[in-house]
């Protein structure tokens, strides 16, 4: 009888561990209506950029947006500025040097060993479809984002020239721990 009780307790322990592992592996996402990228969520930081026809750099792990500040839709700005954003100890550091008068920005992304999208953090503000797309298509925890369409443009060390709307993204250099881009506001000239 004692032996049978030990076997039952051992079986329950194994089943209990399996339930704990299963519970830990399930990720709960936002609904599409509440999604940071594709939804109509009024608490999305991207709503602040709805009127700006431009691009910026988005960190997936802290949802911070680094603006480039080089488009005409940002009146009253001139000169140059530098902003630095970090996604914490384990993520990327984004430095943007913008020359507002000449309408271009230098984007320097410093990568760390763990500069990867974090599914758990993204699930807090994104639907499953958007989070899975980012996990599949983005090597790093940052990407360019089109404010109007909310299209994510992955950071890629092999990307040399990419045009998006009125912007040209030009890959300047890349190394194991850094990728640099020049981003030009270059609208088509009307005849």
Phi, psi and omega per residue, in radians:
X1 nan -0.726 3.133
X2 -1.096 -0.730 3.135
X3 -1.103 -0.705 3.132
X4 -1.135 -0.679 3.116
X5 -1.131 -0.670 3.119
X6 -1.174 -0.707 3.120
X7 -1.097 -0.737 3.131
X8 -1.137 -0.757 3.115
X9 -1.104 -0.719 3.109
X10 -1.102 -0.747 3.128
X11 -1.102 -0.755 3.114
X12 -1.110 -0.652 3.105
X13 -1.107 -0.745 3.124
X14 -1.150 -0.765 3.122
X15 -1.105 -0.745 3.125
X16 -1.080 -0.736 3.097
X17 -1.100 -0.683 3.113
X18 -1.102 -0.693 3.118
X19 -1.160 -0.708 3.123
X20 -1.110 -0.787 3.118
X21 -1.089 -0.741 3.121
X22 -1.093 -0.758 -3.131
X23 -1.137 -0.646 -3.140
X24 -1.233 -0.511 -3.063
X25 -1.465 -0.220 3.128
X26 -1.470 2.208 3.129
X27 -1.888 2.301 3.133
X28 -1.777 2.187 -3.091
X29 -1.820 2.883 3.001
X30 -1.252 2.762 3.035
X31 -1.279 2.851 3.141
X32 -1.076 -0.601 3.131
X33 -1.117 -0.551 -3.096
X34 -1.695 0.048 -3.043
X35 -1.176 2.385 3.100
X36 -0.998 -0.652 -3.078
X37 -1.669 -0.919 -2.982
X38 -1.796 -0.128 -3.050
X39 -1.600 -3.082 3.121
X40 -1.826 0.521 -3.069
X41 -1.141 2.174 3.136
X42 -1.334 -0.174 -3.136
X43 -1.756 0.270 3.106
X44 -1.453 2.327 3.101
X45 -1.105 -0.417 -3.141
X46 -1.174 -0.376 3.089
X47 -1.059 -0.476 3.119
X48 -1.151 -0.351 -3.062
X49 -1.871 0.167 -3.112
X50 -1.001 -0.584 -3.100
X51 -1.546 -0.118 -3.124
X52 -1.689 2.149 3.107
X53 -1.611 1.369 -3.048
X54 -2.664 -2.974 3.089
X55 -2.254 2.780 3.087
X56 -2.562 -3.001 3.092
X57 -2.014 2.209 -3.098
X58 -1.945 2.300 3.009
X59 -1.665 2.158 -3.102
X60 -1.278 -0.373 -3.027
X61 -1.607 -0.342 3.043
X62 -2.283 0.017 3.052
X63 1.041 0.520 3.074
X64 -1.509 2.415 3.118
X65 -1.896 2.220 3.033
X66 -1.742 1.959 -3.117
X67 -1.420 2.653 3.108
X68 -1.636 -0.522 3.032
X69 1.114 0.596 -3.072
X70 -2.071 0.133 -3.097
X71 -1.714 2.831 -3.092
X72 -1.173 -0.365 -3.083
X73 -1.283 0.046 3.101
X74 -1.994 1.310 -3.021
X75 -1.192 2.749 3.046
X76 1.416 0.053 -3.139
X77 -1.817 2.458 3.077
X78 -2.656 2.996 3.128
X79 1.512 -2.487 3.126
X80 -2.495 2.789 3.077
X81 -2.648 2.794 3.115
X82 -2.242 2.292 3.038
X83 -2.210 2.532 3.090
X84 -2.269 2.203 3.090
X85 -2.182 2.477 3.128
X86 -2.219 2.495 3.110
X87 -1.681 0.348 3.064
X88 1.826 -3.016 -3.043
X89 -1.039 -0.591 -3.024
X90 -1.838 0.121 -3.056
X91 -2.093 -2.992 -3.063
X92 -1.358 2.763 3.026
X93 -2.042 2.252 -3.081
X94 -1.982 2.137 3.090
X95 -2.048 2.205 3.122
X96 -2.099 2.078 3.009
X97 -1.849 1.912 -3.072
X98 -1.855 2.295 2.982
X99 -1.838 1.670 -2.997
X100 -1.192 -0.667 3.137
X101 -1.092 -0.694 -3.103
X102 -1.639 -0.041 3.044
X103 1.078 0.832 2.998
X104 -2.544 2.797 3.124
X105 -2.427 2.511 2.999
X106 -1.734 2.181 -3.134
X107 -1.963 2.080 3.137
X108 -2.021 2.029 -3.118
X109 -1.901 1.979 3.091
X110 -1.602 2.141 -3.075
X111 -1.757 2.537 3.039
X112 -1.990 3.019 -3.104
X113 -0.966 -0.640 -3.094
X114 -1.823 0.543 3.133
X115 -1.374 1.166 -3.104
X116 -2.218 2.642 3.059
X117 -1.070 2.422 -3.134
X118 -1.824 1.927 -3.071
X119 -1.023 -0.724 -3.112
X120 -1.098 -0.788 3.126
X121 -1.136 -0.730 -3.132
X122 -1.157 -0.598 -3.121
X123 -1.117 -0.367 3.131
X124 -1.198 -0.436 -3.076
X125 -2.279 -0.048 -3.073
X126 -2.165 2.732 3.013
X127 -1.357 2.894 -3.102
X128 -1.080 -0.697 -3.105
X129 -1.085 -0.828 -3.139
X130 -1.157 -0.783 -3.127
X131 -1.092 -0.764 3.131
X132 -1.137 -0.668 3.102
X133 -1.087 -0.739 3.125
X134 -1.147 -0.765 -3.141
X135 -1.097 -0.625 -3.113
X136 -1.376 -0.595 -2.965
X137 -1.869 -0.070 -3.070
X138 -2.176 2.115 3.140
X139 -1.350 -0.530 -3.040
X140 -2.022 2.963 -3.101
X141 -1.471 0.149 3.083
X142 -2.316 2.713 3.087
X143 -2.751 2.799 2.960
X144 -1.314 2.632 3.098
X145 -2.382 2.376 3.044
X146 -1.488 2.048 -3.060
X147 -1.077 -0.725 -3.044
X148 -1.270 -0.802 -3.086
X149 -1.613 -0.276 -3.060
X150 1.077 0.456 3.054
X151 -1.296 2.334 3.090
X152 -1.603 2.223 -3.139
X153 -1.934 1.802 -3.040
X154 -1.027 2.520 3.003
X155 -1.349 2.300 -3.071
X156 -2.607 2.197 -3.103
X157 -1.158 -0.221 3.107
X158 -1.660 -0.084 -3.134
X159 -1.346 2.025 -3.112
X160 -1.715 -0.813 3.101
X161 -2.463 2.299 3.118
X162 -2.449 2.268 3.102
X163 -1.855 2.346 3.100
X164 -2.470 1.919 -3.112
X165 1.032 -2.159 -3.135
X166 -1.602 0.260 -3.059
X167 -2.067 2.549 3.007
X168 -2.106 2.167 3.099
X169 -1.840 2.097 -3.076
X170 -2.055 2.073 3.104
X171 -1.292 2.075 -3.078
X172 -1.575 -0.890 -3.111
X173 -2.765 2.794 3.052
X174 -2.609 2.578 3.062
X175 -2.455 -3.032 -3.117
X176 -1.082 -0.527 -3.050
X177 -2.170 0.236 -3.120
X178 -2.756 2.487 3.026
X179 -2.310 2.320 -3.130
X180 -2.111 2.445 3.120
X181 -2.310 2.638 2.869
X182 -1.915 2.300 3.130
X183 -2.079 2.142 -3.103
X184 -1.934 2.364 2.951
X185 -1.502 1.899 -3.010
X186 -2.349 1.241 -3.135
X187 -1.154 2.628 3.084
X188 -1.080 2.421 3.116
X189 -1.422 2.317 3.097
X190 -1.425 2.511 -3.073
X191 -1.478 nan nan
